[in-house]
Amino acid sequence: MKNSRRRFVKTAIAGAFLPNSLRPRVSLAQTAPWHKTIAQTARELNTGKALRVLIPNGSGANVRAATQEFTHLSGIQCEIEEIVVNDINVELILRANSADETVDVALPATFGMTDLVQANAIMALDDLAKRYEPEGFSDGYLYRKGDHYQDKLYGYQTDGDAYLMFYNKAMMQDPGENEAYFKASGKQLEPASSWEDLDRMMAFFHRPDEAIYGGSLFRNPGYLVWEWWARFHAKGYLPFSDTMQPNINNEAGVAALEELIAATDSLTPDSRTNGLFDNWADFGHGNVFCNIGWGGTQKHLMSNSNMRDNLIHSALPGPVINETPSTMGYFNWGWDYTVSTSSAQPELAYLLALFCVTPHVSGLAVRESEGFFDPFQTNHYEDQAIIDVYGSSFLTAHKNSLVNSIPDLYLSGQSNYLDALRQQILETVAGKVSAQQSLNICAQQWSHITRRLGTRSQTQQWQQLVATYPESLQNNLRGR
């Protein structure tokens, strides 16, 4: 965290003052590209055994672009196994406790890193980073908030998954629709500056009798909670106080939930059940006004003739700051290169992870149009091959969103907190309880989770996490 953690560059500089026996084995000369230096070190440590890599499906093209380069330069083979996206974190925990199905490197979802640490499924990498990470290695990164936990390094972000708004350009720029919308609302059709604006536009375009829909926003139980999280923050509140008291069952939290439920009436019929790839296909028909998505959404739509040149992008609506609407990003997924505690070759596993996120090699990975890794380093936005894959409109909005992203809930028990919230939102969506009752119950459950995990420790983690929020938001979010 930026207020309490030492940056990697400081640990690298500190290495210059270590005794000879503790200095890095590898020369980190600036004259040699980092990936080549790292690969050469791995070659010198080669045990003759392949490295086993566990990855989420949909990332195969990205990871193979990186690992094939590693094999070419180091001579070390990589055996890749793909796991269903939603299962990889659980599978990694199971493998960490199995003597028969070991893993060396794994790419879990960033939002689950804290739970993986608690389950002793991934290794702390600080000692290895002191030996091998080049000075200034983090300088080009735009988002690293999920790589650390309790002041220790556990992974390297390899995917810039910041939520963005996707708008159907033909609908938004249609002269007739603009005239009708202005008459109805007194407002222009343009990227939403508030969630209220977005909901109003979705309702305007929702014409199910004509097979035209306002939005394709997720209502799948697994993804639904993220929209409420963004809506709630946009109302100017944090989910906890500085002492970890739940702050969600207030007027803002209830309004965010009620508005989310009302907006459901403007969505496509399949929104309640659509998973990730179904959502992309749903929006890709070209008869939907807007969607929320990531770079993977963009890569899919760039291959769709209905949508490739028919998109307008923007960051999510944010809180009102000094009476002016703002935008914000929300980093809610992402993948991290980690080293499994079951690895018999942790040093080589670490070097592979480090190699794969170097500027050059990570650029090779992000270029892959069939894989869903998104830009996360500054050089990616200047790479013509990446520009060709994503388009300039997306990359401009994405970089702004990534730099200004609020983090996901990177705390111990993350899944416990969000599962409780998810369940209560579903109860409200189903009409079983009111929004107020639902969030009251959730707040009680959150308090119990915090006490069980240790209020002092959770409070410390939360305060560190708040310190990673964009500075403009830190000073303008209430409830602390």
TORTOR-608227 format. One line per field, with one value per residue (C-alpha): x, y, z. Coordinates in steps of 0.2 Angstrom, whole numbers. Example, Ala and Ser with C-alpha at 12.3 -4.5 7.8 and 13.67 -1.06 7.14 Angstrom:
BEGIN
xx	c(62 68) $
yy	c(-22 -5) $
zz	c(39 36) $
END
This chain:
BEGIN
xx	c(0 7 7 15 24 41 41 50 63 68 71 81 92 94 101 116 121 120 135 142 134 117 117 107 115 109 116 102 112 101 110 102 83 76 67 84 93 80 79 98 97 84 94 109 97 88 84 79 61 46 37 19 7 -11 -21 -39 -47 -48 -30 -21 -16 -9 1 8 15 25 30 35 47 53 56 65 77 79 77 65 48 31 17 0 -16 -32 -46 -63 -62 -73 -64 -46 -44 -52 -42 -26 -30 -33 -17 -7 -13 -10 6 0 -6 7 8 23 15 -3 -14 -28 -40 -33 -49 -45 -27 -30 -40 -26 -13 -24 -26 -6 -9 4 21 27 39 49 65 65 61 76 87 80 68 76 77 63 53 36 38 28 14 -3 -11 -3 -15 -19 -1 2 -6 0 15 21 22 12 10 13 -3 -4 -21 -28 -46 -55 -73 -78 -95 -98 -111 -119 -113 -127 -140 -131 -128 -144 -152 -170 -166 -156 -171 -183 -172 -169 -188 -191 -177 -170 -153 -141 -137 -119 -109 -117 -110 -120 -129 -145 -141 -137 -153 -163 -155 -157 -175 -177 -170 -179 -192 -193 -208 -196 -182 -172 -165 -158 -143 -134 -128 -124 -138 -129 -127 -108 -106 -121 -112 -99 -112 -119 -101 -98 -115 -112 -95 -102 -114 -98 -97 -84 -91 -83 -78 -60 -63 -71 -89 -101 -106 -118 -135 -137 -147 -134 -133 -151 -154 -140 -148 -166 -159 -150 -166 -176 -163 -166 -182 -172 -160 -160 -171 -155 -146 -151 -142 -129 -111 -96 -95 -114 -115 -103 -113 -129 -122 -114 -131 -131 -148 -143 -139 -125 -115 -102 -86 -67 -54 -59 -76 -68 -57 -73 -82 -68 -71 -89 -94 -110 -100 -81 -84 -100 -93 -91 -81 -80 -76 -89 -99 -91 -95 -99 -83 -85 -102 -95 -98 -83 -78 -69 -63 -66 -53 -64 -55 -38 -25 -9 6 9 21 12 17 17 31 47 56 50 65 63 44 47 59 45 32 44 49 31 27 42 37 42 35 19 16 18 4 -8 -7 -15 -33 -39 -34 -42 -27 -28 -15 -8 9 12 21 6 -3 10 12 4 0 -10 -18 -24 -31 -41 -44 -39 -56 -55 -37 -40 -54 -46 -30 -40 -51 -36 -26 -42 -48 -55 -49 -59 -61 -43 -46 -44 -61 -65 -76 -85 -89 -94 -104 -114 -118 -121 -134 -143 -144 -151 -164 -169 -169 -181 -193 -191 -185 -183 -167 -166 -169 -157 -142 -146 -144 -128 -121 -124 -115 -100 -98 -98 -85 -74 -75 -71 -56 -49 -55 -38 -30 -45 -45 -27 -29 -44 -35 -20 -33 -41 -24 -23 -39 -36 -32 -46 -58 -50 -54 -72 -79 -89 -91 -74) $
yy	c(0 17 24 10 -2 1 1 -12 1 4 -14 -15 0 -7 -23 -13 -12 -31 -41 -50 -67 -59 -49 -54 -68 -59 -44 -31 -20 -8 -11 -29 -30 -37 -52 -58 -56 -65 -79 -81 -83 -96 -105 -106 -113 -126 -142 -151 -152 -143 -129 -133 -118 -117 -103 -98 -102 -88 -83 -97 -87 -73 -85 -96 -80 -77 -95 -99 -84 -90 -108 -100 -90 -101 -119 -123 -131 -125 -137 -127 -132 -122 -121 -114 -96 -96 -112 -107 -100 -115 -127 -118 -121 -139 -142 -133 -147 -161 -171 -178 -163 -150 -133 -121 -105 -101 -86 -84 -70 -54 -52 -69 -66 -63 -79 -89 -82 -87 -104 -105 -108 -95 -90 -73 -67 -53 -63 -68 -50 -43 -55 -54 -40 -26 -8 2 -13 -7 11 7 -2 7 -5 -16 -14 -32 -39 -36 -42 -36 -28 -44 -47 -62 -59 -49 -41 -47 -41 -23 -27 -11 -9 3 8 2 12 8 22 21 22 36 47 44 62 56 48 63 74 63 60 79 82 69 73 90 81 76 58 57 45 45 57 49 32 41 47 30 22 36 32 14 16 27 15 -1 -6 -25 -26 -20 -32 -16 -16 -3 -13 -30 -26 -42 -49 -66 -70 -71 -54 -44 -37 -28 -16 -12 -9 4 12 14 22 34 40 46 32 19 2 3 16 18 6 -7 -3 -8 8 0 0 19 30 29 10 7 20 11 -6 1 9 -7 -17 -4 -3 -22 -18 -10 -25 -39 -55 -65 -53 -62 -78 -73 -77 -68 -74 -75 -56 -52 -61 -53 -35 -40 -42 -23 -20 -15 3 -1 -13 -14 -23 -25 -27 -45 -37 -26 -39 -50 -35 -30 -47 -43 -34 -27 -18 -16 2 5 8 23 20 29 26 23 37 42 53 72 81 100 100 92 75 64 47 32 15 -1 -15 -30 -45 -47 -61 -62 -72 -81 -96 -110 -117 -134 -130 -140 -126 -110 -100 -105 -103 -85 -81 -87 -75 -61 -64 -64 -47 -38 -24 -33 -50 -43 -33 -49 -57 -42 -41 -58 -55 -72 -70 -58 -50 -31 -17 -14 -5 12 4 -6 10 15 -2 -1 -20 -17 -2 -12 -25 -13 3 20 24 10 12 31 27 11 20 34 21 10 25 30 13 10 -7 -23 -28 -35 -40 -57 -65 -56 -70 -70 -52 -52 -68 -61 -45 -55 -66 -51 -42 -58 -59 -41 -43 -58 -47 -57 -43 -24 -16 -8 -25 -34 -22 -22 -41 -39 -26 -38 -52 -41 -36 -54 -59 -44 -50 -68 -63 -51 -33 -25 -34 -31 -13 -11 -20 -9 7 2 -2 14 22 15 23 37 53 63 50 47 65 64 48 48 36 36) $
zz	c(0 -5 13 22 9 2 -16 -26 -32 -14 -10 -26 -21 -4 -12 -17 2 6 9 -6 -1 -1 -17 -32 -42 -58 -65 -68 -80 -89 -105 -106 -108 -92 -100 -108 -91 -82 -95 -94 -75 -77 -89 -77 -64 -76 -67 -83 -76 -84 -75 -72 -75 -70 -79 -82 -98 -110 -106 -115 -130 -118 -107 -122 -130 -114 -110 -127 -127 -110 -117 -132 -121 -106 -113 -99 -105 -98 -96 -96 -89 -91 -78 -79 -75 -59 -52 -53 -36 -27 -38 -33 -15 -18 -28 -14 -2 -15 -16 -33 -43 -39 -48 -50 -57 -56 -62 -49 -49 -41 -30 -22 -17 1 3 -6 6 21 14 12 -7 -14 -8 -2 -15 -6 -4 -22 -27 -18 -27 -44 -48 -58 -51 -56 -62 -55 -63 -79 -69 -69 -56 -42 -28 -27 -28 -9 7 24 17 8 -11 -17 -36 -52 -60 -78 -83 -82 -78 -75 -78 -92 -100 -118 -128 -145 -155 -168 -155 -146 -161 -170 -174 -171 -155 -149 -152 -144 -129 -126 -127 -114 -102 -107 -108 -122 -127 -121 -109 -92 -79 -66 -63 -64 -81 -86 -79 -88 -105 -103 -99 -114 -126 -119 -132 -129 -142 -155 -148 -143 -125 -114 -107 -105 -88 -77 -66 -64 -46 -47 -55 -48 -33 -43 -50 -33 -27 -41 -38 -20 -21 -34 -21 -11 2 8 14 31 43 48 63 51 56 41 32 19 26 26 14 0 1 0 -14 -24 -22 -26 -42 -47 -45 -55 -69 -71 -80 -94 -98 -110 -106 -103 -92 -76 -81 -93 -89 -95 -113 -114 -109 -123 -136 -130 -132 -148 -157 -160 -153 -135 -130 -117 -107 -93 -97 -98 -111 -114 -119 -131 -139 -142 -150 -161 -170 -171 -187 -179 -165 -171 -176 -167 -149 -138 -122 -105 -87 -74 -67 -50 -35 -36 -31 -28 -36 -52 -58 -59 -67 -59 -63 -54 -54 -50 -58 -66 -65 -56 -59 -42 -36 -28 -11 -19 -31 -30 -40 -33 -38 -57 -55 -48 -63 -75 -67 -67 -85 -91 -84 -91 -102 -118 -114 -107 -123 -133 -122 -122 -141 -143 -149 -144 -126 -113 -105 -105 -105 -88 -91 -99 -114 -119 -124 -136 -145 -162 -162 -146 -153 -168 -157 -145 -155 -149 -141 -129 -124 -120 -109 -102 -96 -88 -79 -74 -66 -57 -51 -34 -29 -25 -7 -4 14 24 21 5 -1 15 15 -3 -3 12 1 -14 -5 2 -15 -23 -9 -13 -32 -29 -19 -3 8 6 2 19 28 16 20 38 38 28 40 55 45 41 59 64 50 56 74 69 59 71 72 74 60 48 53 49 32 28 32 21 7 8 6 -12 -18 -30 -20 -27 -21 -4 1 -6 1 17 31 37) $
END
